[in-house]
Amino acid sequence: MDVLYFAWVRERIGLPKERVETEAATVSDLVAELSAREDRYAAAFADLSALRVALDQELSDFDASLAGVREVAFFPPMTGG
């Protein structure tokens, strides 16, 4: 699946997106896999309350299933303006 990173998440990881092969069942499982890779991923995912996730361009939760998902995007909450 494609994993996209936006704003400070992208800055911490150093990539705008990457292709990930995973056996993760949920978004939380994917986050755990990514966080275990390197310190930069661990830093990006250290505070999940500061992150939002979208699955195939629809807002979702970290306990959501990844079955059939083609794209996961991580980003900070949006603010109005």
Secondary structure, 3 states (H helix, E strand, C coil): CEEEECCHHHHHHCCCEEECCCCCCEHHHHHHHHHHHCHHHHHHCCCHHHCEEEECCEEECCCCECCCCCEEEEECCCCCC
